[in-house]
Amino acid sequence: MTIFDHKRLPSSTFKLDVEGLRRGYYSDKYFENIVQVLEGAKAADYTFAGHSPRDLPVDPQGLPIGDLEVEAQIFNRRTPFAVVAGVDAALAMLRHATGYFDNSNFIPTVSKLEVQAVEDGVLTMFAGDTEDVQPVIRIRGRYRDFALLETPILGVLTRASRVATNVYNIVKAARGKSLLFFPARFDLPEVQATDGYAYWLAVQRYNAETGANVVPFVSTDAQAAWWGGHSGGTVPHALIACFLADTSEAMLAFARYVSPQVSRVVLADFNNDSIGAALATLAAYWPHYLAALQSGDAEAQKRWTLMGVRLDTGATMRDVSLQPDDPTGVNPVLVRLLREALNHAWEAWNVPPQWVDAAKQYCQNVKIVVSGGFSIGKIMAFEDDGVPVDMYGVGSSLLRNAEDVNTDYTMDVVRVNIRGTWVDVAKLGRKPDDNPDLAPVDFSRWT
């Protein structure tokens, strides 16, 4: 459920290994040990016989520990804030894996839980004080029924919220320019759906706050699976290699054989002559576009429109268009030279006078996409310098923890139920906290 549509994602979205969750396959071993202790206490009819060091308002003697009900709160510790993501996935784990085994039969007990949760996309604030937190999920129920789920729940919340927060910060740094989501190759295929959803969520958060209309762009179908979007892509370096390093010839083939609905973006750095490759491709496309313009063929016009030029020069490479003392990699000097070259490319085409304005517009409409090692710091530097970039392709930096703080989640048992009274028992340094964004979860209405 997101703050943007208030709709819960169906449990089937997540393709959970329900049997593995129920058996503790994804759980830290000490949670399995807890369950064994509590189940053993239940089987032995054990009741509390110790002496609590806490000043409890209710006498705990004789309390049946095996069936102890607890209040657990889950909160984030990223400063100063985090974009929360992964709540529905966490709740789906509770929905399908809360319960216990009676011999080989699993007995579900989710109906006995009381759960409150926030919606994906909310912000939680944290200033470093673990006694002042904003819980994203609160659970009340028999602890041994859901103890095994702490590890996977915290894992999905941490992963999704880290990516969502990183994306949100970078979209802000890019001042609303499109952010192409390119981290799929840097991690396991199994996390692509989670990551792509977190990316989409962060973009929606930014749009909702600013009134912008940043369009999400993911590169794999899996990344679009949870939010019902579509993946897109242009060309890899391998295609140019297949055309014997002839970039413009490769792009001509792309235009001929790939649907016009797919944007034409030339990857210009293969021969370390980005401006030369961009101009050659644009010049090769123009006659086809002009013919389509003259005939009024709208589909052909789209087929032969070069939407963008992507710069991906390696960090240690200096493009041939630059001077010996210019920077290496994708840098402001190269971007500005490319923009100037694109704007004036038509001047070398011998354009008939009546089509000069169309040719000028055709060139000026070509966007510049940059990728390769872009982080929030580099994007901020480009934006502060007014570099004429239209889109940023960002990969591995979106998966990293922040340099100064981790996007970690914690679950704490903060209260226990002693004969109908909820008693504070949080470890020192923690306490029960609240969050106005918490709302009851009705599992009976969620498939």
N, C-alpha and C positions, 0 to 999 in steps of 0.2 A: 504494500500500500504506500503510495507516494503522496506527498503534500500537494502534488499537481493534479492528480485525478482521483485520489481517495479510493483506488481500486486495489484489492489484494491480488497479488500474482498467484495463479493456481499452483498447488503443490507440484503438479506434474512438470511445471516449468524447470524445476531444479534437478530432476532425474536423480533423486537421492538414493543412495544404497541404504534402504531402510533396515534391512537385516543387519548390515554392518554396524549401523548406528546403534541398534538395539543390543548388539553383542559387545559393544565397546571397542570395535576394531579401530576406530578413529580417536579413541580417548586416551589421555595420559593414564598410565597404569594405576596411579594412586587413586583415581576415581573408581576403578574396578575394585580396588582394595576397600574403599569406603563402602561400596555396595555389599561386599562380602561381610564386612563387620556388622552393618545394619541388618542385613538379612539373617545373619547368625544370631544377633540379639533378639530379633523377632521370633525366630524358631525356638530360642531358649527361654522365651518369656522374660527376658532381662528387663529390669526397671532400674532407673538411675539410683545409684548407691554411693555416689561421690559427694564432694563438697565444692560447690561453685565458689570461686573467688569474687564473683560479682554480687552486688547487692540486689538480689532478685525480689520483685514484688510478690512472687508466688512461690510456695514451697515446691521444689522440683522432686522431692523424694517420691519414689514409686512411679516416676514418669516413664512410659514405655518408649524407650529410645528408638527401637526398631521402626516404629511408625511415626517418628518425629516429623512434624510439619515445620517448614522453615519459610522465611522470606529471603529471597536472593535478589540482589540488584546487579545489573550489568551496566557499566559505565565506561566512557572513553577518557583517555588521558593525553590527548594531543593538545598542546597549547598553540595559539590561544583558542582555537576552535577546530572542530572537525565537521565535515559534511557526512552525515550518517547514511550508510548504505548497508544492505544485507539483512535488514530486519525481517523481511518476509521469508528469506531463506532460513534464518534462525528459527522463526516461528514454525515453519514447515517441519523442522527437525523435532520440535516439541510436539507438534500435532501428530506425527506418525511414530515417534520412538519413545514417548513417555509411557512407562509401565514396567512390568516385571515378567520374568519367566516362571511359570509353574511347570516344572519338569521341562518339556520341550515346547510348551504352549506359551505364547506371549499374551499377556493380559494387559490391554491398553487402559490407562487411567488418566488420559488427558482431560477427560470431562471433570475430573476432580481438582484440576489446577485452576487457580485464579491468576490470570496473566494480564499485565498492562504493557503497552509498547508504544513507541513513537512511530511516525511514518518515515519512510525513506525520504531523504532530501532535507530533513530538518538540520539545523546547526546545534551542536552542543558546545558550550563554552567550558574551558578548564584553565585555571590560573596556577596550577601546581599544588593545590591543597586537596589531598585525598579525602578530607572530611567535608569538602564542598564540591560535590560533583552533580552531574545531571544524568540520572539513569535513563537508559534507552529501553530497557526491558526490566520489568519487575515480575517475579514469579513467587506465588505462594502455593505450597503443596507438600506432599510427602517427599522428603528429599531423596530417598533411595530410588524413587521412580524416575527422576530426571538428572541425577548426579552425573551419569555417564555422558551427558550431552554438553557439559560445560566446554570441553576442548573444541569440538567442531563448531559450536555456536560462536565462541570467541574468535575462532579462526576465520569464519566467513565474514563476521562483522569487521574484524581488523583488516582483512584483505580488501574488501569492497570499500570501506570507509577511507583507507589509505589512498586508493586509486581515485576515488571521488574527490577527496580533498586536494590531491595533487592537481587533478584536472581543473578543478574550480579555480585554484590559485593561478594556474598558467593561463586559463582563459581570461581571467582578470588582467594578468600581466600583458596579454596580447591585445587588450582593449577591445575585446569582442570580435576579433578576427577569427576566421575558421581555424579550428585545431584538428588536424588529421591524426587519427589515433593509430599509431604504428608500433605498439609494443608486443604484438602477438609472437614474433620470432624470438623474444627474449625470455620466454617462460613456457611452462607446460601447456599443452593444448587444453587440458581439463579446466584451466582457469579463465579461458577466453570469454566464456559467457558471463561470468561474474565481473570480469574487468570491463567488458563492453557495456554492461548495464551500469556499472559505477560511472563510467565516462558519460553515458547518456544522461544519467541523473544529475551530474555536475553541470552539464550544459543547460539542462532545464532549470536548474537552480539559478544560474547566471541570467538566463533569459527572463525568468520571473522577477528577479530583483531589478534588472536594468531596463526591461522593455525591449531588449535586443531580440534578434531572430537568428542567433547562431545555429546553423544547421549541423547536426551531428554527422560525422563521417568516420565509419569504421571499415576495416580492411578485410574482415572475415565474416562469413555467415554466422559463426558461433557467437561473435561479439554482438550481433544484433538479435540473438535468439530471445532473450528475456524481454526486450522492449518492442519486439515486433517490427524492427527496422530492416534495412537492406544494406548490404556491404557494397563497397565500390573500390575501384582501383584503376591504375593507369598502366604503366609499363615498368618492368624491372630492367636492370642492366643486362640480364641474360638475353632478352629479346634483341637488343642491339648487337650482342655478340653473335646471335644467330644470323644476323644480317651483315656479318663481317665488319662490324664497327661502323657501319654507315647509318648514322642516327636518323637522318631524314628519310632514307629508304625504309627503315623499320617503321617509322611513323606513318609513311604512306600506306604500308601494308595494314597497319593498325586501323587507319581510317577506312580502308576498303572492306575489311573483313570483320570488324567489330561493330556492334549496334551503335547507331548514332546517339542512343540514350547514355552511352558511356562517354564521359568527358575525355577529350584528347589533351593530355598533358605530356609534353616531351621531357624525358629525363636527360638533361643536357650535358652532364659532366663526363661521359664515357671516355672521350678522348682529351679530357682536360681543356676543352675549348668550348665552354658553355655558351658564350655569345655566338660563336660561329655555328654551333649545332642548332641553337634556337632560331637564328636568322635563316639558315638553310631549310629548316622544317617549315617555318612560316612562309618562305618563298615558294616551297613545293606545294603547300596547301592553297595558296592564294588563287592560282588559275582555276582550280576546281571550285573554289568558293565563288569566284566571280561568275563562272558559267552557271552555277546554281542560282546566283542572284539575278542574273540576266533572264533566266528561264522561269523564275518565280518558284523554284523547287525548294520548299522550306525544309524538307527532310535532308536533302543533299547539302543545304547550307549548314545544317547542324552537323552533318557528317564531316564537313571540311572546315569546321571552326576549331582553331587551336585555342582551347580554353586557358592553358597555362604552360609555363616553363618551370620545371622543378630543378633547383640547384641542390646538388648533393656532394659537392667537392670534398674530398677527404681532408681531414684536419691538417695533414702535413703537406698537402699539395697546394701549389699556387697556380691559379688559372692562367693560361697563356696570354689572356688579355690584360693582365696586370703587370705593373712594374716590379723590378726586383726587390724593392723595399716595401711593397704592398703586403698586406696580411695574407696568410694562407687560409685554406678552408672556405666555407661560405661566410663572407664578410660584407660589411656595408659598402665598401668600394665596388665590389663585384656586382652587388645588387643594383646599385645606382647606374653603373655602366650598362648593365643589361636593360634596365628600364628605358634609358635614353636610346639604346640601340633598337629596342622594340618599337618605340614610338615613331622612329624615323625610318623603319625598315622599308616602308612603301616607296620611299624616294628612289630606290634602286630597281623598281619593278616596271618602269615605263607604263604607268597606269593611264588609260584613256581619261581625258579631262573630266568627263561626266561621272567617272567613278572614283575620283580622287578623295572625296569626302568619305565614301564607303571604305576605301582602303585605309585612310587615316584611322577611322573608327575601329576597323578590323584589327589594326595593330595595337591601338591603345587599350582595347578590351582584353588583350592577353594578360593574364594574371601571373604573378610571380609567387611560386611556392618554394619555401626553403626547408631543408631537412638535414639531418646528420649532426648529432651532438647538441641539439637544442635543449636547454634547460630553462628554468624560470629566470635565472640570472641573465642568460644570453638574450632571451626574448625581451626582458625589460630594457636591456641596453639597446637593442635594436629599436624598440618603440620610443625610448627617450631620445634617440638620435634621429627619429623621423625617417628611418629606412623604409623605402617603398615596397614592403612585403605585403602580400595579400593573404597568404595562408602559411601556417606553420605545421610541419610534420614533426611529431614528437613521439619518441619511442620509449627507451628503457628508463628515462628519468621519471616517467609517470608511475613506475612501479616501486620507486625507492622510498624508504622512510626519509623524513625530513632530516636535514643535517643536525638540527638541534633538539629534535623531539621525535619519538616514535608514535605511530598511530596504534597504540595498544588498548585493548579492552580488558577489563577485569570483572569477574563475578565474585561477589562477596555474599556470604550468608550474614545478614545483619539483624535478623530477628528469628525467634523460635516461638512456637505456640505451646504454652504451658497451661493446659486445662482451660483453653478458651481465651487466654490473655496473651497478646503478642508482646514479647519481652525482648528488649534490645540485648544482643550478645555479640555485636560486631567486634572484630579484633581491634586492638588499640591502633589509632590512626585512621579508622574508618567509622562511619556512622550511617544510619538510614538517611537517605536524602530524597528529594522530590524533584519532579520535572513537570511543569504545567502542560507539556506536550504529550504526556503519557495518557493513553486511553485504553479502556478494556478491550480485550481480544475475545471474540466469540468464535471459538473453534467449530461449533456446531454448524455454522453458516459458511464454512470454508472447506472446499473440497481439495 
